[in-house]
Amino acid sequence: MCWLCALPVAQANAWSFEVWLDKQKIGTHSFTFSQNQLQSRASFKVKVLFINAYRYQHQADETWQGGCLSALSAHTEENKDVTTVAGQRQADQFVVEKNGSQQVLPACVMTFAYWNPEILKQTHLLNPQNAEYLEVTVTDEGAKTIMVKGQNTLTHQYQLNGRYQGKQKLNITLWYDQQQDWVALESITPEGYKITYKLI
């Protein structure tokens, strides 16, 4: 089933999350999907002893067609590092450029579009932040009751792991409600910190 294809053209969907690093709220991440266009906006600041120790700004604009990514434009600032990613479907391939370096991927690719449960069926996903095309595995961990907007909510939990060039890169837990709407995310960073997305 193509979840994106089932959406009415005029329908808009939005997801806004508070983002926490362990017990510290560090920012927000919002997603808006309307008329086959997805906007992703994230802004994080990590403070240590009232000093800004880490800053992250990310924006991505994606165009989808028939359940596949057809165009991508992303800009990320991570402290002083700036990364730009652009992608375009061309005939039987998807061409991605990162800071001027190009790679060619299969024609139908998906990003880490957590808002679309079709990602749970994929073997590879494209990271719009850094253009890495990761091998992914998804484990169905069954029904779980979690807090969503202050309410106990019955959800379905999945574990998503991503590897790039043989190296473990992502360790993510996702929760979807009974309507398959994305309601929460938790990720363990390589340094062992826990990042949590709480729906607002």
C-alpha positions as CSV (number, residue, x, y, z in Angstrom):
1,M,0.0,0.0,0.0
2,C,1.2,3.5,-0.9
3,W,0.4,5.5,2.2
4,L,1.3,8.8,0.4
5,C,-0.9,7.9,-2.6
6,A,-3.9,7.6,-0.2
7,L,-3.7,11.2,1.0
8,P,-6.1,13.6,-0.7
9,V,-4.2,16.2,-2.6
10,A,-5.4,19.1,-0.6
11,Q,-4.9,17.4,2.8
12,A,-2.3,18.9,5.1
13,N,-0.6,16.9,7.9
14,A,1.6,18.4,10.6
15,W,3.7,16.9,13.4
16,S,5.5,19.1,16.0
17,F,7.8,17.7,18.6
18,E,9.7,18.9,21.6
19,V,13.2,17.4,21.5
20,W,14.9,16.3,24.7
21,L,18.5,15.2,25.3
22,D,18.3,13.0,28.4
23,K,16.4,15.4,30.8
24,Q,17.2,18.6,29.0
25,K,14.8,20.1,26.5
26,I,17.0,21.3,23.6
27,G,14.6,22.4,20.9
28,T,11.8,21.5,18.5
29,H,11.4,19.6,15.2
30,S,8.3,20.1,13.0
31,F,7.1,18.4,9.8
32,T,4.4,19.6,7.5
33,F,3.1,17.6,4.5
34,S,0.8,19.1,2.0
35,Q,0.2,18.6,-1.8
36,N,3.1,16.1,-2.1
37,Q,5.5,18.6,-0.4
38,L,7.2,17.9,2.9
39,Q,8.9,20.6,5.0
40,S,11.1,19.6,7.9
41,R,12.5,22.2,10.3
42,A,14.7,21.5,13.4
43,S,16.4,23.8,15.8
44,F,18.5,22.5,18.8
45,K,20.7,24.1,21.4
46,V,22.5,22.2,24.1
47,K,23.7,24.2,27.1
48,V,26.3,23.1,29.6
49,L,26.6,25.4,32.7
50,F,24.5,28.0,30.9
51,I,26.9,28.0,27.9
52,N,25.8,27.0,24.4
53,A,27.8,23.8,23.9
54,Y,26.1,22.6,20.7
55,R,23.9,24.2,18.0
56,Y,22.0,22.5,15.3
57,Q,19.8,24.0,12.6
58,H,18.3,21.9,9.9
59,Q,15.7,22.5,7.1
60,A,14.7,20.1,4.4
61,D,12.2,20.4,1.6
62,E,11.1,17.2,-0.1
63,T,8.8,16.5,-3.1
64,W,7.1,13.1,-3.2
65,Q,5.5,11.3,-6.2
66,G,3.9,7.8,-6.1
67,G,5.5,6.9,-2.8
68,C,9.0,7.9,-4.0
69,L,11.2,10.9,-3.4
70,S,11.3,13.0,-6.5
71,A,13.3,16.1,-5.2
72,L,15.2,17.1,-2.1
73,S,16.8,20.3,-0.9
74,A,18.4,20.4,2.6
75,H,20.6,22.7,4.6
76,T,22.2,21.9,7.9
77,E,24.3,23.9,10.3
78,E,25.9,21.8,13.1
79,N,28.0,24.2,15.2
80,K,30.3,25.6,12.5
81,D,29.9,22.8,10.0
82,V,27.5,23.5,7.1
83,T,26.1,20.8,4.8
84,T,23.9,21.3,1.7
85,V,22.2,18.3,0.1
86,A,20.2,18.4,-3.2
87,G,18.6,15.5,-5.0
88,Q,16.5,15.0,-8.1
89,R,14.9,11.9,-9.7
90,Q,16.2,11.6,-13.3
91,A,14.6,8.8,-15.4
92,D,15.7,5.5,-13.8
93,Q,17.9,7.0,-11.0
94,F,18.0,9.5,-8.2
95,V,21.0,11.8,-8.2
96,V,22.1,13.3,-4.9
97,E,24.7,16.0,-4.4
98,K,26.3,16.8,-1.0
99,N,28.5,19.9,-0.9
100,G,29.3,19.4,-4.6
101,S,30.0,15.7,-4.4
102,Q,27.6,13.5,-6.4
103,Q,26.2,10.0,-6.0
104,V,23.6,8.0,-8.0
105,L,20.9,6.0,-6.2
106,P,18.0,3.8,-7.4
107,A,15.1,5.7,-9.0
108,C,12.7,5.1,-6.0
109,V,14.2,6.1,-2.7
110,M,12.8,7.2,0.6
111,T,14.2,9.5,3.3
112,F,13.9,8.8,7.1
113,A,10.2,9.9,6.6
114,Y,9.1,8.8,10.1
115,W,5.7,10.3,9.4
116,N,5.1,7.8,6.7
117,P,4.9,4.2,8.0
118,E,6.0,2.9,4.6
119,I,9.6,3.4,5.8
120,L,9.1,0.4,8.0
121,K,9.1,-1.8,4.9
122,Q,12.3,-0.4,3.4
123,T,15.8,-2.0,3.3
124,H,17.6,1.3,2.6
125,L,16.8,5.0,3.5
126,L,18.4,8.2,2.5
127,N,19.5,10.6,5.3
128,P,18.7,14.1,4.0
129,Q,21.1,15.7,6.4
130,N,24.3,14.1,5.1
131,A,23.2,12.2,2.0
132,E,24.2,8.8,3.5
133,Y,22.2,6.0,1.9
134,L,21.9,3.6,4.8
135,E,21.1,-0.1,5.0
136,V,18.2,-0.4,7.5
137,T,16.5,-3.2,9.5
138,V,13.2,-2.9,11.2
139,T,12.0,-5.0,14.1
140,D,8.4,-5.1,15.1
141,E,8.3,-5.0,18.9
142,G,4.5,-5.2,19.3
143,A,1.9,-3.1,21.2
144,K,3.1,-0.7,23.8
145,T,1.2,1.9,25.9
146,I,3.1,5.2,26.2
147,M,2.3,8.8,27.2
148,V,1.3,11.0,24.3
149,K,0.3,14.6,25.1
150,G,-0.2,13.6,28.7
151,Q,-2.5,10.6,27.8
152,N,-1.9,6.9,28.1
153,T,-2.0,5.8,24.4
154,L,-1.9,2.4,22.9
155,T,0.8,2.3,20.2
156,H,2.8,-0.1,18.1
157,Q,6.6,0.0,18.6
158,Y,9.3,-0.6,16.1
159,Q,13.1,-0.7,16.3
160,L,14.9,0.8,13.4
161,N,18.7,0.3,13.0
162,G,20.8,1.9,10.3
163,R,24.3,1.0,9.0
164,Y,26.5,2.8,6.6
165,Q,29.5,1.2,4.9
166,G,29.3,-1.6,7.6
167,K,29.3,0.8,10.5
168,Q,26.3,1.1,12.9
169,K,25.0,4.7,12.6
170,L,21.4,4.8,13.9
171,N,19.5,3.2,16.7
172,I,15.9,4.5,16.7
173,T,12.7,3.4,18.4
174,L,9.4,4.6,16.7
175,W,5.8,4.6,18.0
176,Y,2.7,4.8,15.9
177,D,-0.9,5.0,17.2
178,Q,-3.8,2.8,16.1
179,Q,-4.4,5.0,13.0
180,Q,-0.7,4.6,12.1
181,D,0.1,8.2,12.9
182,W,3.6,8.8,14.2
183,V,3.5,9.9,17.8
184,A,7.0,9.4,19.4
185,L,10.7,8.7,18.7
186,E,13.7,7.8,20.8
187,S,17.3,7.6,19.6
188,I,20.5,6.6,21.3
189,T,23.5,8.6,20.0
190,P,26.9,6.9,19.4
191,E,28.0,8.6,22.6
192,G,25.2,7.0,24.6
193,Y,22.9,10.0,25.0
194,K,19.2,9.6,24.7
195,I,17.2,11.8,22.3
196,T,13.5,11.9,22.7
197,Y,10.8,13.4,20.5
198,K,7.6,14.3,22.4
199,L,4.5,15.2,20.3
200,I,3.1,18.6,21.1
